[in-house]
Amino acid sequence: MAKVLLWVIVILAVILVMRVVAAQKIKQNQQTRNPQQGRTQSKRGKAEPMVRCEHCGVHLPRSQALMSDGHTWCSLEHAKHGPRK
């Protein structure tokens, strides 16, 4: 029974040491990382509303859609064809 208890303590100590070392590595990587790496969201820009083409149903950003008579279209050709029936 004493041997089992000893092995459990040794295994728990090894796990604890591994977690401490891993936490130190993560902290060190965060400190040495380029400050520009964490700013990917600002480079992408803000999210914009998506709209659906009345003809084919594809979703696209509102800034890229064609608006006509209260309808949204993905292309001029689909605007000419009108809504799908």
N, CA, C and O atoms as a Maestro MAE file, in Angstrom:
{
 s_m_m2io_version
 :::
 2.0.0
}

f_m_ct {
 s_m_title
 :::
 protein
 m_atom[340] {
  # First column is atom index #
  i_m_mmod_type
  r_m_x_coord
  r_m_y_coord
  r_m_z_coord
  i_m_residue_number
  s_m_chain_name
  s_m_pdb_residue_name
  s_m_pdb_atom_name
  i_m_atomic_number
  :::
  1 25 0.823 -1.192 0.000 1 A "MET " " N  " 7
  2 3 0.000 0.000 0.000 1 A "MET " " CA " 6
  3 2 0.866 1.253 0.000 1 A "MET " " C  " 6
  4 15 0.526 2.252 -0.635 1 A "MET " " O  " 8
  5 25 1.982 1.195 0.713 2 A "ALA " " N  " 7
  6 3 2.875 2.354 0.778 2 A "ALA " " CA " 6
  7 2 3.497 2.641 -0.581 2 A "ALA " " C  " 6
  8 15 3.715 3.800 -0.936 2 A "ALA " " O  " 8
  9 25 3.786 1.581 -1.345 3 A "LYS " " N  " 7
  10 3 4.371 1.774 -2.680 3 A "LYS " " CA " 6
  11 2 3.369 2.463 -3.616 3 A "LYS " " C  " 6
  12 15 3.749 3.333 -4.399 3 A "LYS " " O  " 8
  13 25 2.115 2.080 -3.535 4 A "VAL " " N  " 7
  14 3 1.079 2.683 -4.376 4 A "VAL " " CA " 6
  15 2 0.940 4.160 -4.037 4 A "VAL " " C  " 6
  16 15 0.860 5.000 -4.932 4 A "VAL " " O  " 8
  17 25 0.912 4.472 -2.766 5 A "LEU " " N  " 7
  18 3 0.802 5.859 -2.330 5 A "LEU " " CA " 6
  19 2 2.012 6.668 -2.784 5 A "LEU " " C  " 6
  20 15 1.870 7.820 -3.197 5 A "LEU " " O  " 8
  21 25 3.182 6.082 -2.712 6 A "LEU " " N  " 7
  22 3 4.396 6.754 -3.170 6 A "LEU " " CA " 6
  23 2 4.323 7.051 -4.667 6 A "LEU " " C  " 6
  24 15 4.669 8.151 -5.098 6 A "LEU " " O  " 8
  25 25 3.874 6.078 -5.461 7 A "TRP " " N  " 7
  26 3 3.759 6.286 -6.907 7 A "TRP " " CA " 6
  27 2 2.723 7.364 -7.239 7 A "TRP " " C  " 6
  28 15 2.936 8.162 -8.152 7 A "TRP " " O  " 8
  29 25 1.630 7.392 -6.524 8 A "VAL " " N  " 7
  30 3 0.608 8.421 -6.748 8 A "VAL " " CA " 6
  31 2 1.191 9.796 -6.464 8 A "VAL " " C  " 6
  32 15 0.958 10.735 -7.226 8 A "VAL " " O  " 8
  33 25 1.939 9.928 -5.389 9 A "ILE " " N  " 7
  34 3 2.555 11.216 -5.052 9 A "ILE " " CA " 6
  35 2 3.579 11.619 -6.103 9 A "ILE " " C  " 6
  36 15 3.647 12.789 -6.482 9 A "ILE " " O  " 8
  37 25 4.376 10.668 -6.579 10 A "VAL " " N  " 7
  38 3 5.380 10.962 -7.612 10 A "VAL " " CA " 6
  39 2 4.698 11.412 -8.901 10 A "VAL " " C  " 6
  40 15 5.124 12.389 -9.517 10 A "VAL " " O  " 8
  41 25 3.660 10.719 -9.307 11 A "ILE " " N  " 7
  42 3 2.945 11.078 -10.545 11 A "ILE " " CA " 6
  43 2 2.316 12.459 -10.413 11 A "ILE " " C  " 6
  44 15 2.396 13.257 -11.347 11 A "ILE " " O  " 8
  45 25 1.697 12.758 -9.284 12 A "LEU " " N  " 7
  46 3 1.103 14.082 -9.080 12 A "LEU " " CA " 6
  47 2 2.168 15.173 -9.084 12 A "LEU " " C  " 6
  48 15 1.928 16.265 -9.598 12 A "LEU " " O  " 8
  49 25 3.329 14.896 -8.522 13 A "ALA " " N  " 7
  50 3 4.416 15.879 -8.521 13 A "ALA " " CA " 6
  51 2 4.905 16.144 -9.941 13 A "ALA " " C  " 6
  52 15 5.170 17.291 -10.300 13 A "ALA " " O  " 8
  53 25 5.026 15.095 -10.748 14 A "VAL " " N  " 7
  54 3 5.461 15.260 -12.144 14 A "VAL " " CA " 6
  55 2 4.439 16.085 -12.918 14 A "VAL " " C  " 6
  56 15 4.815 16.973 -13.682 14 A "VAL " " O  " 8
  57 25 3.167 15.804 -12.731 15 A "ILE " " N  " 7
  58 3 2.116 16.566 -13.420 15 A "ILE " " CA " 6
  59 2 2.163 18.029 -13.000 15 A "ILE " " C  " 6
  60 15 2.029 18.918 -13.841 15 A "ILE " " O  " 8
  61 25 2.352 18.285 -11.721 16 A "LEU " " N  " 7
  62 3 2.426 19.660 -11.228 16 A "LEU " " CA " 6
  63 2 3.614 20.399 -11.839 16 A "LEU " " C  " 6
  64 15 3.479 21.551 -12.253 16 A "LEU " " O  " 8
  65 25 4.760 19.755 -11.898 17 A "VAL " " N  " 7
  66 3 5.950 20.383 -12.486 17 A "VAL " " CA " 6
  67 2 5.721 20.667 -13.968 17 A "VAL " " C  " 6
  68 15 6.097 21.732 -14.457 17 A "VAL " " O  " 8
  69 25 5.112 19.729 -14.684 18 A "MET " " N  " 7
  70 3 4.848 19.934 -16.114 18 A "MET " " CA " 6
  71 2 3.910 21.123 -16.335 18 A "MET " " C  " 6
  72 15 4.111 21.901 -17.267 18 A "MET " " O  " 8
  73 25 2.902 21.267 -15.497 19 A "ARG " " N  " 7
  74 3 1.968 22.387 -15.647 19 A "ARG " " CA " 6
  75 2 2.645 23.722 -15.365 19 A "ARG " " C  " 6
  76 15 2.381 24.708 -16.054 19 A "ARG " " O  " 8
  77 25 3.512 23.763 -14.363 20 A "VAL " " N  " 7
  78 3 4.226 25.000 -14.035 20 A "VAL " " CA " 6
  79 2 5.148 25.392 -15.181 20 A "VAL " " C  " 6
  80 15 5.211 26.563 -15.554 20 A "VAL " " O  " 8
  81 25 5.865 24.420 -15.744 21 A "VAL " " N  " 7
  82 3 6.776 24.701 -16.861 21 A "VAL " " CA " 6
  83 2 5.986 25.184 -18.077 21 A "VAL " " C  " 6
  84 15 6.398 26.133 -18.745 21 A "VAL " " O  " 8
  85 25 4.863 24.543 -18.366 22 A "ALA " " N  " 7
  86 3 4.045 24.953 -19.507 22 A "ALA " " CA " 6
  87 2 3.508 26.368 -19.315 22 A "ALA " " C  " 6
  88 15 3.486 27.148 -20.267 22 A "ALA " " O  " 8
  89 25 3.081 26.709 -18.120 23 A "ALA " " N  " 7
  90 3 2.570 28.056 -17.851 23 A "ALA " " CA " 6
  91 2 3.664 29.099 -18.025 23 A "ALA " " C  " 6
  92 15 3.406 30.191 -18.530 23 A "ALA " " O  " 8
  93 25 4.883 28.769 -17.610 24 A "GLN " " N  " 7
  94 3 5.994 29.709 -17.779 24 A "GLN " " CA " 6
  95 2 6.322 29.912 -19.255 24 A "GLN " " C  " 6
  96 15 6.631 31.028 -19.672 24 A "GLN " " O  " 8
  97 25 6.259 28.845 -20.046 25 A "LYS " " N  " 7
  98 3 6.526 28.966 -21.483 25 A "LYS " " CA " 6
  99 2 5.482 29.849 -22.158 25 A "LYS " " C  " 6
  100 15 5.817 30.687 -22.995 25 A "LYS " " O  " 8
  101 25 4.234 29.661 -21.796 26 A "ILE " " N  " 7
  102 3 3.164 30.475 -22.378 26 A "ILE " " CA " 6
  103 2 3.351 31.939 -22.012 26 A "ILE " " C  " 6
  104 15 3.208 32.820 -22.859 26 A "ILE " " O  " 8
  105 25 3.666 32.192 -20.769 27 A "LYS " " N  " 7
  106 3 3.870 33.572 -20.322 27 A "LYS " " CA " 6
  107 2 5.057 34.198 -21.046 27 A "LYS " " C  " 6
  108 15 4.996 35.362 -21.441 27 A "LYS " " O  " 8
  109 25 6.129 33.443 -21.222 28 A "GLN " " N  " 7
  110 3 7.313 33.946 -21.912 28 A "GLN " " CA " 6
  111 2 6.997 34.235 -23.382 28 A "GLN " " C  " 6
  112 15 7.444 35.249 -23.918 28 A "GLN " " O  " 8
  113 25 6.241 33.365 -24.031 29 A "ASN " " N  " 7
  114 3 5.875 33.584 -25.430 29 A "ASN " " CA " 6
  115 2 4.999 34.819 -25.591 29 A "ASN " " C  " 6
  116 15 5.132 35.545 -26.577 29 A "ASN " " O  " 8
  117 25 4.120 35.064 -24.651 30 A "GLN " " N  " 7
  118 3 3.255 36.237 -24.727 30 A "GLN " " CA " 6
  119 2 4.044 37.524 -24.558 30 A "GLN " " C  " 6
  120 15 3.704 38.542 -25.161 30 A "GLN " " O  " 8
  121 25 5.080 37.492 -23.756 31 A "GLN " " N  " 7
  122 3 5.880 38.695 -23.528 31 A "GLN " " CA " 6
  123 2 6.783 39.000 -24.714 31 A "GLN " " C  " 6
  124 15 7.032 40.170 -25.005 31 A "GLN " " O  " 8
  125 25 7.276 37.983 -25.404 32 A "THR " " N  " 7
  126 3 8.209 38.200 -26.513 32 A "THR " " CA " 6
  127 2 7.513 38.298 -27.857 32 A "THR " " C  " 6
  128 15 8.163 38.595 -28.859 32 A "THR " " O  " 8
  129 25 6.231 38.062 -27.908 33 A "ARG " " N  " 7
  130 3 5.470 38.088 -29.154 33 A "ARG " " CA " 6
  131 2 5.407 39.504 -29.713 33 A "ARG " " C  " 6
  132 15 5.412 40.484 -28.967 33 A "ARG " " O  " 8
  133 25 5.347 39.592 -31.026 34 A "ASN " " N  " 7
  134 3 5.218 40.875 -31.707 34 A "ASN " " CA " 6
  135 2 3.870 41.503 -31.340 34 A "ASN " " C  " 6
  136 15 2.845 40.832 -31.460 34 A "ASN " " O  " 8
  137 25 3.833 42.757 -30.902 35 A "PRO " " N  " 7
  138 3 2.561 43.374 -30.505 35 A "PRO " " CA " 6
  139 2 1.547 43.453 -31.645 35 A "PRO " " C  " 6
  140 15 0.347 43.547 -31.386 35 A "PRO " " O  " 8
  141 25 1.995 43.417 -32.889 36 A "GLN " " N  " 7
  142 3 1.072 43.509 -34.018 36 A "GLN " " CA " 6
  143 2 0.307 42.210 -34.246 36 A "GLN " " C  " 6
  144 15 -0.723 42.229 -34.920 36 A "GLN " " O  " 8
  145 25 0.770 41.086 -33.710 37 A "GLN " " N  " 7
  146 3 0.119 39.808 -33.948 37 A "GLN " " CA " 6
  147 2 -1.279 39.746 -33.359 37 A "GLN " " C  " 6
  148 15 -2.152 39.098 -33.936 37 A "GLN " " O  " 8
  149 25 -1.512 40.375 -32.268 38 A "GLY " " N  " 7
  150 3 -2.807 40.297 -31.614 38 A "GLY " " CA " 6
  151 2 -3.850 41.220 -32.196 38 A "GLY " " C  " 6
  152 15 -4.960 41.291 -31.668 38 A "GLY " " O  " 8
  153 25 -3.543 41.919 -33.246 39 A "ARG " " N  " 7
  154 3 -4.460 42.924 -33.790 39 A "ARG " " CA " 6
  155 2 -5.068 42.504 -35.116 39 A "ARG " " C  " 6
  156 15 -5.333 43.359 -35.961 39 A "ARG " " O  " 8
  157 25 -5.295 41.231 -35.324 40 A "THR " " N  " 7
  158 3 -5.845 40.778 -36.594 40 A "THR " " CA " 6
  159 2 -7.282 41.246 -36.781 40 A "THR " " C  " 6
  160 15 -7.694 41.499 -37.913 40 A "THR " " O  " 8
  161 25 -8.046 41.368 -35.721 41 A "GLN " " N  " 7
  162 3 -9.438 41.802 -35.847 41 A "GLN " " CA " 6
  163 2 -9.528 43.219 -36.396 41 A "GLN " " C  " 6
  164 15 -10.391 43.499 -37.227 41 A "GLN " " O  " 8
  165 25 -8.653 44.121 -35.949 42 A "SER " " N  " 7
  166 3 -8.725 45.494 -36.422 42 A "SER " " CA " 6
  167 2 -8.306 45.597 -37.885 42 A "SER " " C  " 6
  168 15 -8.766 46.503 -38.581 42 A "SER " " O  " 8
  169 25 -7.454 44.707 -38.372 43 A "LYS " " N  " 7
  170 3 -7.052 44.722 -39.778 43 A "LYS " " CA " 6
  171 2 -8.195 44.270 -40.676 43 A "LYS " " C  " 6
  172 15 -8.336 44.763 -41.795 43 A "LYS " " O  " 8
  173 25 -9.008 43.339 -40.198 44 A "ARG " " N  " 7
  174 3 -10.102 42.821 -41.003 44 A "ARG " " CA " 6
  175 2 -11.225 43.833 -41.166 44 A "ARG " " C  " 6
  176 15 -11.973 43.777 -42.143 44 A "ARG " " O  " 8
  177 25 -11.348 44.728 -40.248 45 A "GLY " " N  " 7
  178 3 -12.436 45.690 -40.306 45 A "GLY " " CA " 6
  179 2 -13.626 45.187 -39.512 45 A "GLY " " C  " 6
  180 15 -13.598 44.102 -38.930 45 A "GLY " " O  " 8
  181 25 -14.649 45.984 -39.504 46 A "LYS " " N  " 7
  182 3 -15.830 45.634 -38.727 46 A "LYS " " CA " 6
  183 2 -16.734 44.715 -39.540 46 A "LYS " " C  " 6
  184 15 -16.731 44.733 -40.771 46 A "LYS " " O  " 8
  185 25 -17.493 43.928 -38.827 47 A "ALA " " N  " 7
  186 3 -18.459 43.051 -39.476 47 A "ALA " " CA " 6
  187 2 -19.579 43.903 -40.050 47 A "ALA " " C  " 6
  188 15 -19.957 44.924 -39.475 47 A "ALA " " O  " 8
  189 25 -20.100 43.476 -41.182 48 A "GLU " " N  " 7
  190 3 -21.215 44.217 -41.765 48 A "GLU " " CA " 6
  191 2 -22.369 43.263 -42.025 48 A "GLU " " C  " 6
  192 15 -22.162 42.056 -42.148 48 A "GLU " " O  " 8
  193 25 -23.573 43.791 -42.109 49 A "PRO " " N  " 7
  194 3 -24.746 42.940 -42.288 49 A "PRO " " CA " 6
  195 2 -24.691 42.183 -43.616 49 A "PRO " " C  " 6
  196 15 -24.204 42.692 -44.626 49 A "PRO " " O  " 8
  197 25 -25.202 40.965 -43.580 50 A "MET " " N  " 7
  198 3 -25.288 40.147 -44.782 50 A "MET " " CA " 6
  199 2 -26.720 40.220 -45.305 50 A "MET " " C  " 6
  200 15 -27.673 40.251 -44.526 50 A "MET " " O  " 8
  201 25 -26.861 40.247 -46.624 51 A "VAL " " N  " 7
  202 3 -28.175 40.261 -47.262 51 A "VAL " " CA " 6
  203 2 -28.253 39.083 -48.226 51 A "VAL " " C  " 6
  204 15 -27.234 38.512 -48.614 51 A "VAL " " O  " 8
  205 25 -29.464 38.732 -48.601 52 A "ARG " " N  " 7
  206 3 -29.695 37.561 -49.446 52 A "ARG " " CA " 6
  207 2 -30.187 38.004 -50.814 52 A "ARG " " C  " 6
  208 15 -31.070 38.855 -50.923 52 A "ARG " " O  " 8
  209 25 -29.608 37.422 -51.851 53 A "CYS " " N  " 7
  210 3 -30.049 37.713 -53.219 53 A "CYS " " CA " 6
  211 2 -31.460 37.159 -53.402 53 A "CYS " " C  " 6
  212 15 -31.736 36.018 -53.032 53 A "CYS " " O  " 8
  213 25 -32.345 37.964 -53.970 54 A "GLU " " N  " 7
  214 3 -33.738 37.553 -54.172 54 A "GLU " " CA " 6
  215 2 -33.862 36.466 -55.236 54 A "GLU " " C  " 6
  216 15 -34.853 35.736 -55.260 54 A "GLU " " O  " 8
  217 25 -32.871 36.352 -56.112 55 A "HIS " " N  " 7
  218 3 -32.956 35.377 -57.199 55 A "HIS " " CA " 6
  219 2 -32.337 34.031 -56.823 55 A "HIS " " C  " 6
  220 15 -33.001 32.998 -56.909 55 A "HIS " " O  " 8
  221 25 -31.076 34.037 -56.409 56 A "CYS " " N  " 7
  222 3 -30.366 32.770 -56.175 56 A "CYS " " CA " 6
  223 2 -30.239 32.409 -54.705 56 A "CYS " " C  " 6
  224 15 -29.932 31.261 -54.385 56 A "CYS " " O  " 8
  225 25 -30.466 33.356 -53.799 57 A "GLY " " N  " 7
  226 3 -30.421 33.062 -52.378 57 A "GLY " " CA " 6
  227 2 -29.045 33.135 -51.748 57 A "GLY " " C  " 6
  228 15 -28.894 32.850 -50.561 57 A "GLY " " O  " 8
  229 25 -28.032 33.517 -52.530 58 A "VAL " " N  " 7
  230 3 -26.686 33.611 -51.963 58 A "VAL " " CA " 6
  231 2 -26.620 34.799 -51.006 58 A "VAL " " C  " 6
  232 15 -27.253 35.827 -51.243 58 A "VAL " " O  " 8
  233 25 -25.855 34.655 -49.930 59 A "HIS " " N  " 7
  234 3 -25.682 35.738 -48.960 59 A "HIS " " CA " 6
  235 2 -24.389 36.476 -49.261 59 A "HIS " " C  " 6
  236 15 -23.363 35.855 -49.538 59 A "HIS " " O  " 8
  237 25 -24.437 37.795 -49.206 60 A "LEU " " N  " 7
  238 3 -23.260 38.615 -49.463 60 A "LEU " " CA " 6
  239 2 -23.327 39.868 -48.605 60 A "LEU " " C  " 6
  240 15 -24.403 40.245 -48.141 60 A "LEU " " O  " 8
  241 25 -22.176 40.526 -48.387 61 A "PRO " " N  " 7
  242 3 -22.178 41.754 -47.587 61 A "PRO " " CA " 6
  243 2 -23.051 42.824 -48.242 61 A "PRO " " C  " 6
  244 15 -23.121 42.921 -49.467 61 A "PRO " " O  " 8
  245 25 -23.704 43.609 -47.421 62 A "ARG " " N  " 7
  246 3 -24.607 44.641 -47.938 62 A "ARG " " CA " 6
  247 2 -23.882 45.621 -48.861 62 A "ARG " " C  " 6
  248 15 -24.470 46.123 -49.819 62 A "ARG " " O  " 8
  249 25 -22.605 45.895 -48.572 63 A "SER " " N  " 7
  250 3 -21.857 46.852 -49.394 63 A "SER " " CA " 6
  251 2 -21.608 46.330 -50.807 63 A "SER " " C  " 6
  252 15 -21.357 47.126 -51.713 63 A "SER " " O  " 8
  253 25 -21.669 45.018 -51.021 64 A "GLN " " N  " 7
  254 3 -21.428 44.449 -52.346 64 A "GLN " " CA " 6
  255 2 -22.726 44.136 -53.090 64 A "GLN " " C  " 6
  256 15 -22.688 43.795 -54.273 64 A "GLN " " O  " 8
  257 25 -23.857 44.245 -52.425 65 A "ALA " " N  " 7
  258 3 -25.134 43.900 -53.035 65 A "ALA " " CA " 6
  259 2 -25.680 45.066 -53.850 65 A "ALA " " C  " 6
  260 15 -25.369 46.228 -53.589 65 A "ALA " " O  " 8
  261 25 -26.494 44.732 -54.836 66 A "LEU " " N  " 7
  262 3 -27.215 45.740 -55.617 66 A "LEU " " CA " 6
  263 2 -28.601 45.885 -55.009 66 A "LEU " " C  " 6
  264 15 -29.291 44.889 -54.791 66 A "LEU " " O  " 8
  265 25 -29.012 47.111 -54.735 67 A "MET " " N  " 7
  266 3 -30.321 47.365 -54.148 67 A "MET " " CA " 6
  267 2 -31.205 48.003 -55.220 67 A "MET " " C  " 6
  268 15 -30.809 48.966 -55.877 67 A "MET " " O  " 8
  269 25 -32.410 47.447 -55.384 68 A "SER " " N  " 7
  270 3 -33.327 47.986 -56.375 68 A "SER " " CA " 6
  271 2 -34.761 47.710 -55.925 68 A "SER " " C  " 6
  272 15 -35.133 46.561 -55.687 68 A "SER " " O  " 8
  273 25 -35.552 48.757 -55.814 69 A "ASP " " N  " 7
  274 3 -36.965 48.650 -55.435 69 A "ASP " " CA " 6
  275 2 -37.177 47.817 -54.167 69 A "ASP " " C  " 6
  276 15 -38.121 47.030 -54.092 69 A "ASP " " O  " 8
  277 25 -36.315 47.986 -53.191 70 A "GLY " " N  " 7
  278 3 -36.456 47.267 -51.935 70 A "GLY " " CA " 6
  279 2 -35.980 45.825 -51.979 70 A "GLY " " C  " 6
  280 15 -36.128 45.100 -50.995 70 A "GLY " " O  " 8
  281 25 -35.418 45.399 -53.086 71 A "HIS " " N  " 7
  282 3 -34.893 44.043 -53.222 71 A "HIS " " CA " 6
  283 2 -33.372 44.093 -53.274 71 A "HIS " " C  " 6
  284 15 -32.782 45.107 -53.648 71 A "HIS " " O  " 8
  285 25 -32.750 42.989 -52.893 72 A "THR " " N  " 7
  286 3 -31.290 42.901 -52.965 72 A "THR " " CA " 6
  287 2 -30.908 41.825 -53.968 72 A "THR " " C  " 6
  288 15 -31.549 40.778 -54.061 72 A "THR " " O  " 8
  289 25 -29.848 42.109 -54.718 73 A "TRP " " N  " 7
  290 3 -29.379 41.203 -55.766 73 A "TRP " " CA " 6
  291 2 -27.865 41.051 -55.664 73 A "TRP " " C  " 6
  292 15 -27.170 41.958 -55.205 73 A "TRP " " O  " 8
  293 25 -27.365 39.899 -56.094 74 A "CYS " " N  " 7
  294 3 -25.921 39.676 -56.063 74 A "CYS " " CA " 6
  295 2 -25.261 40.172 -57.344 74 A "CYS " " C  " 6
  296 15 -24.055 40.421 -57.360 74 A "CYS " " O  " 8
  297 25 -26.042 40.319 -58.428 75 A "SER " " N  " 7
  298 3 -25.471 40.791 -59.694 75 A "SER " " CA " 6
  299 2 -26.551 41.506 -60.498 75 A "SER " " C  " 6
  300 15 -27.742 41.395 -60.210 75 A "SER " " O  " 8
  301 25 -26.113 42.230 -61.495 76 A "LEU " " N  " 7
  302 3 -27.042 42.944 -62.370 76 A "LEU " " CA " 6
  303 2 -27.911 41.957 -63.151 76 A "LEU " " C  " 6
  304 15 -29.088 42.217 -63.398 76 A "LEU " " O  " 8
  305 25 -27.329 40.840 -63.530 77 A "GLU " " N  " 7
  306 3 -28.074 39.820 -64.270 77 A "GLU " " CA " 6
  307 2 -29.243 39.278 -63.443 77 A "GLU " " C  " 6
  308 15 -30.342 39.091 -63.966 77 A "GLU " " O  " 8
  309 25 -29.008 39.028 -62.165 78 A "HIS " " N  " 7
  310 3 -30.087 38.530 -61.313 78 A "HIS " " CA " 6
  311 2 -31.129 39.612 -61.055 78 A "HIS " " C  " 6
  312 15 -32.307 39.302 -60.879 78 A "HIS " " O  " 8
  313 25 -30.718 40.865 -61.029 79 A "ALA " " N  " 7
  314 3 -31.685 41.954 -60.881 79 A "ALA " " CA " 6
  315 2 -32.587 42.020 -62.108 79 A "ALA " " C  " 6
  316 15 -33.778 42.310 -61.986 79 A "ALA " " O  " 8
  317 25 -32.033 41.755 -63.288 80 A "LYS " " N  " 7
  318 3 -32.834 41.759 -64.520 80 A "LYS " " CA " 6
  319 2 -33.819 40.595 -64.544 80 A "LYS " " C  " 6
  320 15 -34.949 40.744 -65.011 80 A "LYS " " O  " 8
  321 25 -33.390 39.425 -64.036 81 A "HIS " " N  " 7
  322 3 -34.266 38.248 -64.029 81 A "HIS " " CA " 6
  323 2 -35.388 38.373 -63.006 81 A "HIS " " C  " 6
  324 15 -36.469 37.815 -63.197 81 A "HIS " " O  " 8
  325 25 -35.142 39.091 -61.937 82 A "GLY " " N  " 7
  326 3 -36.151 39.250 -60.898 82 A "GLY " " CA " 6
  327 2 -36.139 38.095 -59.915 82 A "GLY " " C  " 6
  328 15 -35.301 37.198 -60.010 82 A "GLY " " O  " 8
  329 25 -37.079 38.117 -58.961 83 A "PRO " " N  " 7
  330 3 -37.111 37.059 -57.943 83 A "PRO " " CA " 6
  331 2 -37.429 35.696 -58.558 83 A "PRO " " C  " 6
  332 15 -38.195 35.592 -59.515 83 A "PRO " " O  " 8
  333 25 -36.832 34.670 -57.993 84 A "ARG " " N  " 7
  334 3 -37.099 33.309 -58.465 84 A "ARG " " CA " 6
  335 2 -38.477 32.892 -57.970 84 A "ARG " " C  " 6
  336 15 -38.856 33.178 -56.834 84 A "ARG " " O  " 8
  337 25 -39.203 32.228 -58.819 85 A "LYS " " N  " 7
  338 3 -40.579 31.824 -58.468 85 A "LYS " " CA " 6
  339 2 -40.644 30.389 -58.046 85 A "LYS " " C  " 6
  340 15 -41.720 29.890 -57.719 85 A "LYS " " O  " 8
  :::
 }
 m_bond[339] {
  # First column is bond index #
  i_m_from
  i_m_to
  i_m_order
  :::
  1 1 2 1
  2 2 3 1
  3 3 4 2
  4 3 5 1
  5 5 6 1
  6 6 7 1
  7 7 8 2
  8 7 9 1
  9 9 10 1
  10 10 11 1
  11 11 12 2
  12 11 13 1
  13 13 14 1
  14 14 15 1
  15 15 16 2
  16 15 17 1
  17 17 18 1
  18 18 19 1
  19 19 20 2
  20 19 21 1
  21 21 22 1
  22 22 23 1
  23 23 24 2
  24 23 25 1
  25 25 26 1
  26 26 27 1
  27 27 28 2
  28 27 29 1
  29 29 30 1
  30 30 31 1
  31 31 32 2
  32 31 33 1
  33 33 34 1
  34 34 35 1
  35 35 36 2
  36 35 37 1
  37 37 38 1
  38 38 39 1
  39 39 40 2
  40 39 41 1
  41 41 42 1
  42 42 43 1
  43 43 44 2
  44 43 45 1
  45 45 46 1
  46 46 47 1
  47 47 48 2
  48 47 49 1
  49 49 50 1
  50 50 51 1
  51 51 52 2
  52 51 53 1
  53 53 54 1
  54 54 55 1
  55 55 56 2
  56 55 57 1
  57 57 58 1
  58 58 59 1
  59 59 60 2
  60 59 61 1
  61 61 62 1
  62 62 63 1
  63 63 64 2
  64 63 65 1
  65 65 66 1
  66 66 67 1
  67 67 68 2
  68 67 69 1
  69 69 70 1
  70 70 71 1
  71 71 72 2
  72 71 73 1
  73 73 74 1
  74 74 75 1
  75 75 76 2
  76 75 77 1
  77 77 78 1
  78 78 79 1
  79 79 80 2
  80 79 81 1
  81 81 82 1
  82 82 83 1
  83 83 84 2
  84 83 85 1
  85 85 86 1
  86 86 87 1
  87 87 88 2
  88 87 89 1
  89 89 90 1
  90 90 91 1
  91 91 92 2
  92 91 93 1
  93 93 94 1
  94 94 95 1
  95 95 96 2
  96 95 97 1
  97 97 98 1
  98 98 99 1
  99 99 100 2
  100 99 101 1
  101 101 102 1
  102 102 103 1
  103 103 104 2
  104 103 105 1
  105 105 106 1
  106 106 107 1
  107 107 108 2
  108 107 109 1
  109 109 110 1
  110 110 111 1
  111 111 112 2
  112 111 113 1
  113 113 114 1
  114 114 115 1
  115 115 116 2
  116 115 117 1
  117 117 118 1
  118 118 119 1
  119 119 120 2
  120 119 121 1
  121 121 122 1
  122 122 123 1
  123 123 124 2
  124 123 125 1
  125 125 126 1
  126 126 127 1
  127 127 128 2
  128 127 129 1
  129 129 130 1
  130 130 131 1
  131 131 132 2
  132 131 133 1
  133 133 134 1
  134 134 135 1
  135 135 136 2
  136 135 137 1
  137 137 138 1
  138 138 139 1
  139 139 140 2
  140 139 141 1
  141 141 142 1
  142 142 143 1
  143 143 144 2
  144 143 145 1
  145 145 146 1
  146 146 147 1
  147 147 148 2
  148 147 149 1
  149 149 150 1
  150 150 151 1
  151 151 152 2
  152 151 153 1
  153 153 154 1
  154 154 155 1
  155 155 156 2
  156 155 157 1
  157 157 158 1
  158 158 159 1
  159 159 160 2
  160 159 161 1
  161 161 162 1
  162 162 163 1
  163 163 164 2
  164 163 165 1
  165 165 166 1
  166 166 167 1
  167 167 168 2
  168 167 169 1
  169 169 170 1
  170 170 171 1
  171 171 172 2
  172 171 173 1
  173 173 174 1
  174 174 175 1
  175 175 176 2
  176 175 177 1
  177 177 178 1
  178 178 179 1
  179 179 180 2
  180 179 181 1
  181 181 182 1
  182 182 183 1
  183 183 184 2
  184 183 185 1
  185 185 186 1
  186 186 187 1
  187 187 188 2
  188 187 189 1
  189 189 190 1
  190 190 191 1
  191 191 192 2
  192 191 193 1
  193 193 194 1
  194 194 195 1
  195 195 196 2
  196 195 197 1
  197 197 198 1
  198 198 199 1
  199 199 200 2
  200 199 201 1
  201 201 202 1
  202 202 203 1
  203 203 204 2
  204 203 205 1
  205 205 206 1
  206 206 207 1
  207 207 208 2
  208 207 209 1
  209 209 210 1
  210 210 211 1
  211 211 212 2
  212 211 213 1
  213 213 214 1
  214 214 215 1
  215 215 216 2
  216 215 217 1
  217 217 218 1
  218 218 219 1
  219 219 220 2
  220 219 221 1
  221 221 222 1
  222 222 223 1
  223 223 224 2
  224 223 225 1
  225 225 226 1
  226 226 227 1
  227 227 228 2
  228 227 229 1
  229 229 230 1
  230 230 231 1
  231 231 232 2
  232 231 233 1
  233 233 234 1
  234 234 235 1
  235 235 236 2
  236 235 237 1
  237 237 238 1
  238 238 239 1
  239 239 240 2
  240 239 241 1
  241 241 242 1
  242 242 243 1
  243 243 244 2
  244 243 245 1
  245 245 246 1
  246 246 247 1
  247 247 248 2
  248 247 249 1
  249 249 250 1
  250 250 251 1
  251 251 252 2
  252 251 253 1
  253 253 254 1
  254 254 255 1
  255 255 256 2
  256 255 257 1
  257 257 258 1
  258 258 259 1
  259 259 260 2
  260 259 261 1
  261 261 262 1
  262 262 263 1
  263 263 264 2
  264 263 265 1
  265 265 266 1
  266 266 267 1
  267 267 268 2
  268 267 269 1
  269 269 270 1
  270 270 271 1
  271 271 272 2
  272 271 273 1
  273 273 274 1
  274 274 275 1
  275 275 276 2
  276 275 277 1
  277 277 278 1
  278 278 279 1
  279 279 280 2
  280 279 281 1
  281 281 282 1
  282 282 283 1
  283 283 284 2
  284 283 285 1
  285 285 286 1
  286 286 287 1
  287 287 288 2
  288 287 289 1
  289 289 290 1
  290 290 291 1
  291 291 292 2
  292 291 293 1
  293 293 294 1
  294 294 295 1
  295 295 296 2
  296 295 297 1
  297 297 298 1
  298 298 299 1
  299 299 300 2
  300 299 301 1
  301 301 302 1
  302 302 303 1
  303 303 304 2
  304 303 305 1
  305 305 306 1
  306 306 307 1
  307 307 308 2
  308 307 309 1
  309 309 310 1
  310 310 311 1
  311 311 312 2
  312 311 313 1
  313 313 314 1
  314 314 315 1
  315 315 316 2
  316 315 317 1
  317 317 318 1
  318 318 319 1
  319 319 320 2
  320 319 321 1
  321 321 322 1
  322 322 323 1
  323 323 324 2
  324 323 325 1
  325 325 326 1
  326 326 327 1
  327 327 328 2
  328 327 329 1
  329 329 330 1
  330 330 331 1
  331 331 332 2
  332 331 333 1
  333 333 334 1
  334 334 335 1
  335 335 336 2
  336 335 337 1
  337 337 338 1
  338 338 339 1
  339 339 340 2
  :::
 }
}
